[in-house]
Amino acid sequence: KTVITMNSSITSLSLKSAFLFAAITGFQPPPTLFRRRSPGSLVPSLVSVSSPSSSHTLSRLITTRLPMTSSGPFPELTVFDLDACFWDQEMYTLSHIPDESHVVLGDLNGRGEGVIGVMSGRSKISLNKGSLIALQSHHDSKYPNMRVCFASSADTPQAERIGRAALKLLEVVPGTTVWDLVVGRDWKGEDINQIGRQPPLSSNKSATHFPILRELTKVRYDRMLFFDDCNWGDHCGQVERACKESDTKKGPTTVRTPFGLGPDEWATGLEKYAKKYNKKR
């Protein structure tokens, strides 16, 4: 079994610059520099993580956007597009179906070492930062009564197979894959995800994916939250316009993620849903 091990990197250039400055000048920051602030702010915090290959503890720097709407109300169903939204690759560009011999190990946002990527040929499929934060919080039951599924118009049957394989390998926390959490826990083993565009699906999610999800889950459209990159078409706008409840005339809350689902987009979705829900009442 071939396993590639990669360490997570600090993505903030400003933080890199700050630490470089400290290393060169010997500057010692005050102890309150990395203290957590109020919810809704984007702040760094130092988290101790024990490396499985070493007896000593490493300090890793993790940046977390804490949702302002931590008290809800929360959507009953959160639907993620996959390609260029939930994760960083487009499945139609890949050719190899990954398996356990193609996993990439690394730090799961301070929760320990697990599968942070899977290789399809020379391309690594990884969850976007906001996706990992969302699913880790969901794993911790921070969003009462919320369940998750996927709606992807993957171009080919091969792209669909690659996507499903990746979902069964990528981990949310060590030992728990995306598939374990979404299909296993949320839907008690039933695969209700709508992935692909082969009949009865199509390239139009508002005409096929969402009506099918509405029927299978029994969740009202106006209790759904949907994320999509919308780089190949305005799926968010189409779903909002076409998928509405007859009594409220409201559809899913949607958030466009043209650069992938980040922490800010996830927090924005929760905030936007809560405001829309309270407005309806």
Steps between C-alpha positions, in 0.01 A plus 500: 500500500650827391419793726614854439537718810461873472494764772234770489637844418423844633308673228509856626784696343471766768553241772800359315647849479438559870680185603788569260536846652500350850764244405732763354460770763441292810172683558282331763125555446280557806326187632158640406585513128350160434209515743164403348264786439125529471304275259496623145861615492780344301774447757799270541537274800778268612391139531720221629496189283686182580676350201436125465861450391656690789471511877521878517215747446507747216327836500305550185344825395141465386277775366130461571203713403239459774144534364308793639177299488614229741156501665312434175245437371683258274396345168343157511694402189831641377579409139852529363608502138822301471740620228674832570266554795516223760845398380770650283489286185274450198431127470458509123869594466613188691541146371583267790258374764684534833519227762664454839844478341467862381428680826688808617542539876526827688354715776119519509462855625652423838297182558787261434650328198268359238427488129516857370523407134481221246700472181336449162798461273718803572213711636417522870136536602460690829209654686489877495559663839139604555378150415722343764393756761133444413520121521709498817243722670224279363685194630501668843119553475529880515209543257197324655275309257716586198592232248730518199499370144656573161359621168756488221455500123819299441553485125567130444437166673876480561497841670214379719690187599811701586292736712328225696834325557653823635207551740565153642869577564525865609466537876319756716671392820745211532318176427178661370465561127266743332295200387485362855362828631262595220369167378567288807388733779268752335311256278556172685687346208267615220676680215264785416771711332425617148831483312531510123286594202401159367121439495298560708744782581602777262730802489216710649497447876179697545316263265634168626737494798295718735152362424641151562660613827171663604319172442759275665572712807156656552682823593331815373690711249487799734677295769799430276838672466688451172863576405620495138797654320275606208801530272332305219149633548290673762377193684425705810277739310325218313428311822375812678262585216368154414492313832246675721244391755141568400401660832799726567614549140852465636782271387839394634743753639798500264861613512732522200857381555694586181833447677394197700324472835701694756433572868343836413260346247393236751436762769318719246271211409402440862440871556301538177281200580427620854397845377279354228340255743427768760362732232252232389372474855 
